[in-house]
């Protein structure tokens, strides 16, 4: 089954084709709007929607050409239906569902975060179920108990700013440009340890929820009290990143520990498995720190950490194979919980 995947939840237009017969990605195309939104220091939803409209058809044609396929060779279409920016979602959902209707092939609406969660399945050494997933993508930070595809229990999530948002907002406060997260992470490598000590939010009271709004404010206060030199900026970036990474490490360890006594699904005499997915999963310091856990750690390749069509094509292909399809309606959901998904009959 050859499935076209369409991702337009925010500021990247991703198109890919996945073949279930060979379990191979036949094509992968991505267009980023970073340059477009850099002038404004953040994503402008209306501009994002317009740019998706401009790029989606050419990218579909390029993907088909890369896969050496015609439209009529497709067996199904998967498109991101949420969560995300409503205008951006409407573009991908409208094109995907209409194209499937015209070709008389099935279509399926894919949950954006399920796409991220399953992105490591595209690697040569994919994780097996069950596992714990740390999803750190854009406005989402959550720990999920994953027993099977569609069988998800959210163990903890951000109560305010997600990790990616905190990185970007802190970078903006330091005048680092856009997108701020990767720039801040790079600057942190030039910072000196132990110059500043940042708090580790919500680690003393137990639980698995996250909060990064206060950490962002602490960074701003520290910056305003500093001499505002470039070294001060690097030192703050270093302290901020260490606080974030430590917090994520502690919560991941706590999540794994909480499941270790829950029964055979989480024992079997094997190491527990932890999947890290989403844009912040590309952070080098986070990868180094999580490697210290007594667990098997799985990451998608760097290009599949950020939004992409490959993860949507794969997630959609699995559900289409199980017989799940969408009616000929277009109903994107800007807010959509992972726990609302159904487990397909595989």
C-alpha positions as CSV (number, residue, x, y, z in Angstrom):
1,X,0.0,0.0,0.0
2,X,1.5,3.3,-1.2
3,X,0.4,6.2,1.1
4,X,0.9,9.9,0.5
5,X,1.5,11.8,3.8
6,X,0.7,15.5,4.1
7,X,1.9,17.6,7.1
8,X,0.8,21.3,7.4
9,X,0.1,21.8,11.1
10,X,2.3,24.8,11.6
11,X,5.2,26.3,9.5
12,X,6.5,23.4,7.6
13,X,5.0,21.8,4.5
14,X,6.0,18.1,4.6
15,X,5.1,15.6,1.8
16,X,6.2,11.9,1.8
17,X,5.2,8.6,0.4
18,X,5.5,5.4,2.4
19,X,5.1,1.9,1.0
20,X,3.8,-0.7,3.4
21,X,4.8,-3.6,1.1
22,X,8.5,-2.8,1.3
23,X,8.3,-0.9,4.5
24,X,10.3,1.8,2.9
25,X,10.0,5.6,2.5
26,X,9.8,6.2,-1.3
27,X,9.9,10.0,-1.1
28,X,10.3,12.8,1.4
29,X,10.0,16.5,0.7
30,X,10.0,19.4,3.1
31,X,9.6,23.1,2.8
32,X,10.3,25.3,5.9
33,X,8.8,28.7,6.4
34,X,11.6,29.9,8.8
35,X,12.8,32.7,6.6
36,X,9.2,33.9,6.1
37,X,8.5,34.2,9.8
38,X,12.0,35.3,11.0
39,X,11.1,38.9,10.3
40,X,8.3,38.7,12.9
41,X,10.1,36.7,15.5
42,X,7.5,33.9,15.4
43,X,4.9,32.1,13.3
44,X,2.2,34.3,11.8
45,X,-0.7,32.0,11.2
46,X,-2.2,33.7,8.2
47,X,1.1,33.9,6.4
48,X,1.7,30.2,7.3
49,X,-1.6,29.2,5.7
50,X,-0.9,31.1,2.5
51,X,2.6,29.7,2.2
52,X,1.2,26.1,2.6
53,X,-1.2,26.8,-0.3
54,X,1.6,28.0,-2.4
55,X,3.9,25.1,-1.8
56,X,1.7,22.0,-1.2
57,X,0.9,21.1,-4.9
58,X,4.5,21.5,-6.2
59,X,5.8,19.4,-3.3
60,X,3.3,16.6,-4.0
61,X,4.5,16.6,-7.6
62,X,8.1,16.5,-6.5
63,X,7.4,13.6,-4.2
64,X,5.7,11.6,-6.9
65,X,8.6,12.3,-9.2
66,X,11.1,11.2,-6.6
67,X,9.1,8.0,-6.0
68,X,8.7,7.5,-9.8
69,X,4.9,7.2,-9.3
70,X,1.8,8.7,-10.8
71,X,-1.1,10.0,-8.7
72,X,-3.1,6.9,-9.8
73,X,-0.4,4.7,-8.2
74,X,-1.4,5.9,-4.8
75,X,-3.5,3.6,-2.5
76,X,-4.3,6.0,0.2
77,X,-3.7,9.5,1.6
78,X,-2.9,10.5,5.2
79,X,-3.0,14.1,6.3
80,X,-2.4,15.9,9.6
81,X,-5.8,16.9,11.1
82,X,-4.6,18.3,14.4
83,X,-3.5,19.6,16.7
84,X,-2.1,22.8,15.2
85,X,-3.0,26.1,13.6
86,X,-6.5,25.8,12.2
87,X,-5.7,27.7,8.9
88,X,-2.6,25.6,8.3
89,X,-4.4,22.4,9.1
90,X,-7.3,23.3,6.7
91,X,-4.8,23.5,3.8
92,X,-3.5,20.0,4.2
93,X,-6.8,18.5,5.2
94,X,-8.6,20.1,2.2
95,X,-6.0,19.0,-0.3
96,X,-5.6,15.5,1.2
97,X,-9.2,14.7,1.5
98,X,-10.2,16.2,-1.8
99,X,-7.4,14.4,-3.6
100,X,-8.4,11.1,-2.1
101,X,-12.1,11.7,-3.1
102,X,-11.1,12.5,-6.7
103,X,-8.8,9.4,-6.9
104,X,-11.5,7.2,-5.2
105,X,-9.0,6.0,-2.6
106,X,-9.2,6.0,1.2
107,X,-8.0,8.8,3.3
108,X,-7.2,9.1,7.0
109,X,-6.8,12.0,9.4
110,X,-3.6,11.7,11.5
111,X,-2.9,13.1,14.9
112,X,0.2,15.2,14.7
113,X,1.7,14.0,18.0
114,X,1.0,10.3,17.0
115,X,3.1,11.0,14.0
116,X,6.0,12.3,16.1
117,X,5.5,9.4,18.5
118,X,5.8,6.8,15.7
119,X,8.7,8.6,13.9
120,X,11.3,6.3,15.3
121,X,9.5,3.4,13.6
122,X,11.1,4.6,10.4
123,X,14.5,3.7,11.6
124,X,16.4,0.4,11.0
125,X,16.2,-0.4,14.8
126,X,12.7,0.7,15.8
127,X,11.4,0.3,19.4
128,X,8.9,-2.4,20.2
129,X,5.8,-1.9,22.4
130,X,5.3,-1.1,25.2
131,X,7.5,2.0,25.8
132,X,7.4,5.5,27.4
133,X,7.5,8.4,25.0
134,X,8.7,11.9,25.8
135,X,7.1,14.2,23.2
136,X,8.7,17.6,23.0
137,X,7.4,19.3,19.9
138,X,6.4,23.0,19.6
139,X,3.7,23.7,22.0
140,X,3.6,20.2,23.5
141,X,5.6,18.6,26.2
142,X,4.3,15.3,27.5
143,X,5.2,11.9,28.8
144,X,3.0,9.1,27.4
145,X,2.6,5.4,28.4
146,X,2.5,3.7,25.0
147,X,1.2,0.1,25.1
148,X,0.4,-0.1,21.3
149,X,-0.6,2.1,18.4
150,X,-3.6,4.1,19.5
151,X,-3.3,2.9,23.1
152,X,-1.9,5.9,24.9
153,X,-2.1,7.2,28.4
154,X,-0.8,10.7,29.1
155,X,1.3,10.4,32.3
156,X,2.3,14.1,32.5
157,X,2.3,17.3,30.4
158,X,3.2,20.9,30.5
159,X,0.9,23.1,32.6
160,X,2.0,26.3,30.9
161,X,4.9,26.8,28.4
162,X,6.1,23.7,26.6
163,X,9.9,23.1,26.4
164,X,10.1,24.3,22.8
165,X,8.2,27.5,23.6
166,X,10.4,28.2,26.6
167,X,13.5,27.8,24.5
168,X,12.2,30.1,21.8
169,X,10.9,32.8,24.2
170,X,14.1,32.8,26.2
171,X,16.1,33.1,23.1
172,X,14.0,36.0,22.0
173,X,14.4,37.8,25.3
174,X,18.2,37.4,24.9
175,X,18.0,38.8,21.3
176,X,19.1,35.6,19.6
177,X,16.9,35.7,16.6
178,X,14.4,33.1,15.2
179,X,14.0,30.2,15.5
180,X,15.5,30.7,18.9
181,X,15.7,27.2,20.3
182,X,18.6,25.9,18.1
183,X,20.4,29.2,18.4
184,X,20.2,29.2,22.2
185,X,21.4,25.6,22.3
186,X,24.4,26.5,20.2
187,X,25.2,29.5,22.4
188,X,25.0,27.3,25.5
189,X,28.0,25.4,24.4
190,X,30.0,28.6,24.9
191,X,28.6,29.2,28.4
192,X,30.5,28.5,31.6
193,X,29.1,26.1,34.1
194,X,28.2,27.1,37.7
195,X,28.1,30.9,36.9
196,X,24.3,30.8,37.3
197,X,22.2,28.3,39.1
198,X,18.7,28.0,37.7
199,X,15.8,26.3,39.4
200,X,14.5,22.8,38.3
201,X,10.7,23.4,38.2
202,X,8.3,20.9,39.7
203,X,10.7,18.2,40.7
204,X,10.2,18.3,44.5
205,X,6.5,17.8,44.6
206,X,6.5,14.5,42.7
207,X,4.3,13.8,39.7
208,X,5.1,14.0,36.0
209,X,3.8,17.4,34.9
210,X,6.0,20.1,33.6
211,X,6.2,23.9,34.0
212,X,8.6,26.2,32.2
213,X,7.0,29.6,32.4
214,X,8.8,30.4,35.7
215,X,12.1,29.3,34.3
216,X,11.7,31.6,31.4
217,X,11.0,34.5,33.8
218,X,14.0,33.5,35.9
219,X,16.2,33.7,32.8
220,X,14.9,37.2,32.0
221,X,15.5,38.4,35.5
222,X,19.0,37.1,35.5
223,X,19.7,38.7,32.1
224,X,18.4,42.1,33.4
225,X,20.6,41.9,36.4
226,X,23.7,41.0,34.4
227,X,26.2,43.2,32.6
228,X,24.6,42.1,29.4
229,X,27.9,41.0,27.8
230,X,28.0,38.2,25.2
231,X,29.6,35.9,27.8
232,X,26.7,36.7,30.2
233,X,24.3,35.7,27.4
234,X,26.2,32.4,26.8
235,X,26.3,31.7,30.6
236,X,22.5,32.2,30.9
237,X,21.9,30.1,27.8
238,X,24.0,27.3,29.4
239,X,22.2,27.5,32.8
240,X,18.8,27.6,31.2
241,X,19.5,24.6,29.0
242,X,20.9,22.6,31.9
243,X,17.8,23.3,34.0
244,X,15.6,22.1,31.1
245,X,17.6,19.0,30.4
246,X,17.8,18.1,34.1
247,X,14.1,18.5,34.5
248,X,13.3,16.3,31.5
249,X,15.8,13.7,32.7
250,X,14.3,13.5,36.2
251,X,10.8,13.3,34.8
252,X,11.7,10.6,32.3
253,X,13.4,8.5,35.1
254,X,10.4,9.0,37.3
255,X,8.0,7.9,34.6
256,X,10.1,4.7,33.9
257,X,10.3,4.0,37.6
258,X,6.5,4.4,38.0
259,X,5.9,1.7,35.4
260,X,8.5,-0.8,36.5
261,X,6.2,-2.5,38.9
262,X,3.0,-2.4,36.8
263,X,3.2,-5.9,35.4
264,X,4.6,-8.1,32.7
265,X,4.0,-5.5,29.9
266,X,6.7,-3.4,31.5
267,X,9.1,-6.1,32.8
268,X,9.9,-9.3,30.8
269,X,13.4,-9.1,32.2
270,X,14.3,-6.5,29.6
271,X,15.4,-2.9,29.8
272,X,12.6,-0.4,29.6
273,X,12.3,1.6,26.4
274,X,12.1,5.4,26.1
275,X,11.3,7.1,22.9
276,X,12.2,10.8,22.4
277,X,10.4,12.6,19.6
278,X,9.7,16.2,18.5
279,X,11.9,19.2,17.7
280,X,13.6,19.4,21.1
281,X,14.6,15.8,20.6
282,X,17.3,17.1,18.3
283,X,19.0,18.9,21.2
284,X,22.5,17.4,21.6
285,X,22.7,18.0,25.4
286,X,19.4,16.3,26.0
287,X,20.5,13.3,24.0
288,X,23.7,13.1,26.0
289,X,21.9,13.4,29.4
290,X,19.2,10.8,28.6
291,X,21.8,8.3,27.6
292,X,22.6,8.1,31.3
293,X,19.2,6.4,32.0
294,X,19.1,2.7,32.6
295,X,16.8,2.2,29.6
296,X,17.0,1.7,25.8
297,X,16.7,5.1,24.2
298,X,15.2,5.6,20.8
299,X,15.3,8.8,18.7
300,X,14.2,9.5,15.2
301,X,16.9,10.7,12.8
302,X,17.5,14.5,13.0
303,X,15.4,15.3,10.0
304,X,12.4,13.5,11.5
305,X,12.6,15.3,14.8
306,X,11.0,18.4,13.4
307,X,7.7,18.4,11.6
308,X,7.8,16.2,8.4
309,X,5.6,14.3,6.0
310,X,7.3,11.0,6.6
311,X,5.9,10.5,10.1
312,X,2.4,11.3,8.8
313,X,2.7,8.9,5.9
314,X,3.8,6.1,8.2
315,X,1.2,6.7,10.9
316,X,-1.5,7.0,8.3
317,X,-0.4,3.9,6.5
318,X,-0.6,1.8,9.7
319,X,-4.2,3.0,10.3
320,X,-5.2,2.6,6.6
321,X,-3.8,-0.9,6.6
322,X,-6.0,-1.7,9.6
323,X,-9.1,-0.5,7.7
324,X,-9.5,2.9,9.2
325,X,-10.8,5.6,6.8
326,X,-12.4,9.0,7.0
327,X,-15.7,10.1,5.5
328,X,-15.6,12.7,2.7
329,X,-15.6,15.6,5.2
330,X,-12.9,18.0,6.2
331,X,-12.8,18.4,10.0
332,X,-9.4,19.5,11.3
333,X,-9.1,19.7,15.1
334,X,-6.7,22.4,16.4
335,X,-7.1,20.8,19.9
336,X,-7.0,17.0,20.0
337,X,-5.9,14.8,22.8
338,X,-3.8,11.7,22.1
339,X,-6.0,9.8,24.5
340,X,-9.0,10.3,22.2
341,X,-7.5,8.1,19.5
342,X,-8.7,4.6,19.0
343,X,-6.5,1.5,18.9
344,X,-6.7,0.0,15.3
345,X,-7.2,-3.7,14.8
346,X,-3.9,-4.7,13.5
